[in-house]
Amino acid sequence: MNSYSARFEMMGTFIDLVVHHQKGEQLIKQAYLQLQDYADRFTANRADSELMRVNQNAGIAPVRVAQDLFELIKLGKHHSEDSNTPFNIAIGPLVKTWRIGFKSATIPSQAVINEKLALVDPTQIVLNEQDHSVFLRQAGMEIDLGAIAKGYFADQIKRMLIDAGVEHGFISLGGNVLTLGHSPNNMNRAWNVGIQNPLSKRGDVIRVVPLQDMSMVTSGINERFFELNGRRYHHLLDGETGMPLATDIASLTIVSKRSVDGEIWSTAGFLHSAAQSISYLNSIAGIEAVVISVDGDVMTTNGFRGPQQATDLASNV
């Protein structure tokens, strides 16, 4: 079986694709172009993107968008309205105020935080199913799809590859992993994917999870942050306080069928404590999780299956 692979930089991260198919090279090029299109249209970091046209018209007028963007905003709005979790696609004003992950990252004043908190209400996102338009009721509101978009992108690439006849493949969008079938190269017939130890240097794997036709997504307080006066401020913001989430969770990994679900719950499950997160995620059908606390404790949901230590599996992806 022909095997093709590629690595390229996009969306501020590295993307890895592996395709076992006779037309693998052509399919990888097709995937690249599809991802570039998504990156151009769905970003909140470019003034001329399709999403930013919605944001720029906040409080002014509805904006018609393509069906795929509309459906993703609809899904994001649905989960954002669950007050039990921190997931919120209307968090854009806070994200752009803190600027965590950029050189201009700063700690906003309480007055500025209070001003932005008034703009992060997902119920103020108005969707029109007839013309696929999106309207943000309040001027200054901004949708940010950073907590959901890559999962959606990965699912669409997988669908394209399956439609082309691919039975074995691997998609990694900056650590957001989605697999097709099993790995033809590993004895355990799985794609063996590591969970980074969030309390150690990059490359230190704390668990290895064998995936077959499944997704694995990890969010953590070690991914994007800045430090000031000896204190670390991570990028997972709380729409209630306007501050980085107060939690004892260092990282949360979700295993699911769809990557978009992994994206959603790797943020939505970031609750105030690791124990609370595991308890909550145990109630979500089709979702399994590994939570690592800031003290190094590792907890898993009841249905999680996989080796307990990284050394339990010697094979690589």
C-alpha positions as CSV (number, residue, x, y, z in Angstrom):
1,M,0.0,0.0,0.0
2,N,1.4,3.4,-1.0
3,S,2.0,5.7,2.0
4,Y,2.3,9.5,1.7
5,S,3.0,12.0,4.5
6,A,3.4,15.8,4.8
7,R,4.1,18.4,7.4
8,F,3.4,22.1,6.9
9,E,2.8,25.2,9.0
10,M,-0.7,26.8,9.1
11,M,-3.0,28.4,11.6
12,G,-0.1,29.1,13.9
13,T,0.8,25.4,14.3
14,F,2.2,22.4,12.5
15,I,-0.1,20.1,10.6
16,D,0.8,16.5,9.9
17,L,-1.0,14.3,7.4
18,V,-0.5,10.6,6.7
19,V,-2.4,9.0,3.9
20,H,-2.2,5.3,2.8
21,H,-3.6,5.4,-0.7
22,Q,-2.3,5.2,-4.3
23,K,-3.4,8.9,-4.8
24,G,-2.1,10.0,-1.4
25,E,0.1,12.8,-2.7
26,Q,-2.8,14.4,-4.7
27,L,-5.2,13.9,-1.7
28,I,-2.7,15.7,0.7
29,K,-2.5,18.6,-1.7
30,Q,-6.3,18.7,-1.8
31,A,-6.4,18.7,2.0
32,Y,-3.9,21.5,2.2
33,L,-6.0,23.7,-0.1
34,Q,-9.2,22.9,1.9
35,L,-7.4,23.7,5.2
36,Q,-6.1,27.0,3.8
37,D,-9.6,28.0,2.7
38,Y,-10.9,27.3,6.2
39,A,-8.1,29.2,7.8
40,D,-8.7,32.2,5.6
41,R,-12.5,32.3,6.2
42,F,-13.0,31.2,9.8
43,T,-10.2,33.2,11.6
44,A,-10.8,36.1,13.9
45,N,-7.3,37.3,13.3
46,R,-7.7,38.7,9.8
47,A,-9.8,41.8,9.2
48,D,-11.0,40.5,5.8
49,S,-12.1,37.0,6.8
50,E,-15.7,35.8,6.5
51,L,-16.0,35.5,10.3
52,M,-14.7,39.0,10.8
53,R,-17.4,40.5,8.5
54,V,-19.9,39.1,11.1
55,N,-17.9,40.7,14.0
56,Q,-17.4,44.0,12.2
57,N,-21.2,44.3,11.7
58,A,-22.0,43.6,15.4
59,G,-24.9,45.8,16.4
60,I,-25.4,47.0,12.8
61,A,-26.8,44.3,10.5
62,P,-27.0,40.5,10.0
63,V,-24.3,39.0,7.7
64,R,-24.9,36.1,5.3
65,V,-22.2,33.4,5.6
66,A,-21.4,30.2,3.9
67,Q,-23.3,27.1,5.1
68,D,-20.3,25.5,6.7
69,L,-19.4,28.6,8.8
70,F,-23.1,29.0,9.7
71,E,-23.4,25.4,10.9
72,L,-20.2,25.7,13.0
73,I,-21.4,28.9,14.6
74,K,-24.7,27.2,15.3
75,L,-23.0,24.3,17.0
76,G,-20.8,26.6,19.0
77,K,-23.7,28.8,20.1
78,H,-25.6,25.7,21.3
79,H,-22.7,24.6,23.5
80,S,-21.9,28.1,24.6
81,E,-25.4,28.5,26.1
82,D,-24.7,25.7,28.6
83,S,-23.9,27.7,31.8
84,N,-22.4,24.7,33.4
85,T,-19.2,24.9,31.3
86,P,-16.7,27.6,30.3
87,F,-17.1,27.0,26.5
88,N,-18.1,30.2,24.9
89,I,-17.7,31.3,21.2
90,A,-18.7,34.9,22.2
91,I,-15.5,35.2,24.2
92,G,-13.8,37.2,21.4
93,P,-13.7,40.6,23.1
94,L,-11.8,39.1,26.1
95,V,-9.5,37.1,23.9
96,K,-8.5,40.2,21.9
97,T,-8.1,42.2,25.1
98,W,-5.7,39.8,26.8
99,R,-3.9,38.9,23.6
100,I,-2.4,35.8,25.2
101,G,-0.2,34.0,22.7
102,F,0.9,37.2,21.1
103,K,3.9,39.5,22.1
104,S,1.4,42.2,23.0
105,A,-0.2,40.1,25.8
106,T,-1.3,42.2,28.7
107,I,-3.3,42.2,31.9
108,P,-6.4,44.4,31.4
109,S,-7.7,46.7,34.0
110,Q,-10.8,45.7,36.0
111,A,-12.7,48.4,34.2
112,V,-11.8,47.1,30.8
113,I,-12.6,43.5,31.9
114,N,-16.0,44.6,33.1
115,E,-16.7,46.4,29.8
116,K,-15.8,43.3,27.8
117,L,-17.8,40.9,30.1
118,A,-20.9,42.7,29.0
119,L,-20.2,41.6,25.4
120,V,-19.6,37.8,25.8
121,D,-23.2,36.7,26.0
122,P,-23.8,33.9,23.4
123,T,-27.5,34.3,23.7
124,Q,-27.0,37.6,21.8
125,I,-25.9,35.7,18.7
126,V,-28.9,35.6,16.4
127,L,-29.0,33.0,13.6
128,N,-31.4,33.0,10.6
129,E,-31.7,29.5,9.1
130,Q,-33.4,30.8,6.0
131,D,-30.6,32.9,4.7
132,H,-27.7,31.6,6.8
133,S,-27.1,35.0,8.3
134,V,-25.5,35.8,11.7
135,F,-26.2,38.9,13.7
136,L,-24.5,40.0,16.9
137,R,-27.0,42.2,18.8
138,Q,-24.5,44.3,20.6
139,A,-21.8,46.5,19.1
140,G,-18.4,45.3,20.1
141,M,-19.3,41.6,20.3
142,E,-17.0,39.2,18.5
143,I,-17.2,35.5,17.8
144,D,-14.0,33.5,18.3
145,L,-14.0,29.9,16.9
146,G,-10.6,29.0,18.3
147,A,-12.0,26.4,20.7
148,I,-13.9,24.5,18.0
149,A,-12.6,25.2,14.5
150,K,-9.7,22.8,14.2
151,G,-11.9,19.9,15.3
152,Y,-14.4,20.8,12.6
153,F,-11.6,21.2,10.0
154,A,-10.2,17.7,10.9
155,D,-13.6,16.1,10.5
156,Q,-14.1,17.6,7.1
157,I,-10.7,16.5,5.9
158,K,-11.4,13.0,7.1
159,R,-14.7,13.0,5.3
160,M,-13.0,14.1,2.1
161,L,-10.4,11.3,2.4
162,I,-13.0,8.6,3.1
163,D,-15.0,9.8,0.1
164,A,-11.8,9.3,-1.9
165,G,-11.4,5.7,-0.7
166,V,-8.8,6.2,2.0
167,E,-9.1,3.5,4.7
168,H,-5.9,4.3,6.7
169,G,-4.8,7.8,7.6
170,F,-3.7,10.2,10.3
171,I,-4.6,13.9,10.7
172,S,-2.9,16.1,13.3
173,L,-3.8,19.8,13.5
174,G,-1.3,21.0,16.1
175,G,-1.9,18.1,18.3
176,N,-5.6,17.8,17.5
177,V,-5.5,14.2,16.2
178,L,-8.0,12.3,14.1
179,T,-7.4,8.9,12.7
180,L,-8.8,6.9,9.8
181,G,-9.0,3.1,10.4
182,H,-6.0,1.6,12.0
183,S,-2.2,2.0,11.4
184,P,-1.0,-0.7,8.9
185,N,2.5,-0.4,10.4
186,N,1.9,-1.1,14.1
187,M,1.5,-4.6,15.6
188,N,-1.4,-3.5,17.8
189,R,-3.2,-2.2,14.7
190,A,-3.6,1.3,16.2
191,W,-2.3,4.8,15.8
192,N,-0.4,5.2,19.1
193,V,-0.7,8.8,20.2
194,G,1.0,10.3,23.2
195,I,-0.4,12.7,25.8
196,Q,2.1,15.4,26.6
197,N,3.0,15.8,30.3
198,P,1.8,19.3,30.9
199,L,4.2,19.6,33.9
200,S,7.4,18.7,32.0
201,K,9.3,19.7,29.0
202,R,7.8,19.3,25.5
203,G,8.1,15.8,24.2
204,D,7.8,14.2,27.6
205,V,4.8,11.8,27.1
206,I,2.8,10.7,30.1
207,R,0.4,8.3,28.4
208,V,0.1,6.6,25.0
209,V,-3.4,6.1,23.7
210,P,-4.0,3.5,20.9
211,L,-6.6,5.1,18.5
212,Q,-8.5,3.3,15.8
213,D,-10.8,5.6,13.7
214,M,-11.1,7.9,16.7
215,S,-10.0,11.5,17.7
216,M,-7.9,12.8,20.5
217,V,-7.8,16.4,21.5
218,T,-5.9,18.0,24.4
219,S,-6.2,21.4,26.0
220,G,-3.9,22.7,28.7
221,I,-2.8,25.7,30.7
222,N,0.7,25.1,29.4
223,E,-0.1,25.6,25.7
224,R,-0.4,29.4,25.6
225,F,0.4,31.8,28.4
226,F,2.5,34.7,29.5
227,E,4.2,35.5,32.9
228,L,4.3,38.8,34.7
229,N,5.6,39.5,38.2
230,G,6.1,35.8,38.8
231,R,2.5,34.8,37.9
232,R,1.4,32.8,34.9
233,Y,-1.7,33.8,32.9
234,H,-3.0,31.0,30.6
235,H,-5.2,31.4,27.5
236,L,-8.4,29.6,28.8
237,L,-10.5,32.6,29.8
238,D,-13.6,32.6,32.1
239,G,-16.6,34.4,30.6
240,E,-17.9,35.0,34.2
241,T,-14.8,36.7,35.6
242,G,-12.9,37.8,32.6
243,M,-9.8,36.2,34.0
244,P,-8.0,33.0,33.1
245,L,-9.9,30.0,34.5
246,A,-9.2,29.3,38.1
247,T,-8.7,25.5,38.1
248,D,-6.4,22.7,39.4
249,I,-6.5,21.1,35.9
250,A,-3.2,21.2,34.0
251,S,-4.4,19.4,30.9
252,L,-7.6,17.7,29.7
253,T,-7.6,15.1,26.9
254,I,-10.7,14.0,25.1
255,V,-11.1,10.8,23.1
256,S,-14.2,10.8,20.9
257,K,-15.4,9.7,17.5
258,R,-15.6,13.2,16.0
259,S,-12.8,15.7,16.4
260,V,-15.2,18.6,16.8
261,D,-16.6,17.0,19.9
262,G,-13.1,16.5,21.3
263,E,-12.5,20.3,20.7
264,I,-15.7,21.3,22.4
265,W,-15.3,19.1,25.5
266,S,-11.6,19.7,26.0
267,T,-12.7,23.3,26.8
268,A,-16.2,22.7,28.2
269,G,-14.7,20.1,30.6
270,F,-12.2,22.5,32.0
271,L,-14.0,23.0,35.3
272,H,-12.7,24.2,38.6
273,S,-11.2,20.9,39.7
274,A,-10.0,17.7,38.1
275,A,-12.5,15.6,40.1
276,Q,-15.4,17.8,39.1
277,S,-14.3,17.6,35.4
278,I,-14.2,13.8,35.5
279,S,-17.5,13.5,37.2
280,Y,-19.1,15.8,34.7
281,L,-17.6,14.2,31.6
282,N,-18.7,10.7,32.8
283,S,-22.2,11.9,32.1
284,I,-21.5,12.9,28.5
285,A,-22.2,10.0,26.0
286,G,-19.5,9.2,23.5
287,I,-16.8,11.1,25.4
288,E,-13.8,9.7,27.4
289,A,-11.2,11.8,29.1
290,V,-7.8,11.9,30.8
291,V,-7.3,14.8,33.2
292,I,-4.0,15.7,34.7
293,S,-4.0,18.0,37.7
294,V,-1.4,20.6,38.6
295,D,-0.2,18.2,41.3
296,G,0.5,15.5,38.6
297,D,-2.5,13.3,39.5
298,V,-3.9,11.5,36.5
299,M,-7.7,10.7,36.4
300,T,-9.7,9.0,33.7
301,T,-13.4,8.6,32.9
302,N,-15.0,5.3,33.6
303,G,-15.0,4.1,30.0
304,F,-11.5,5.2,29.1
305,R,-9.4,2.4,27.5
306,G,-5.7,2.6,27.0
307,P,-2.3,1.8,28.5
308,Q,-1.7,3.4,31.8
309,Q,1.9,4.5,31.2
310,A,3.7,5.7,28.1
311,T,6.1,2.8,28.4
312,D,3.3,0.3,27.9
313,L,3.5,0.8,24.2
314,A,6.8,0.9,22.4
315,S,5.5,1.6,18.9
316,N,5.3,5.1,17.5
317,V,2.5,6.6,15.4
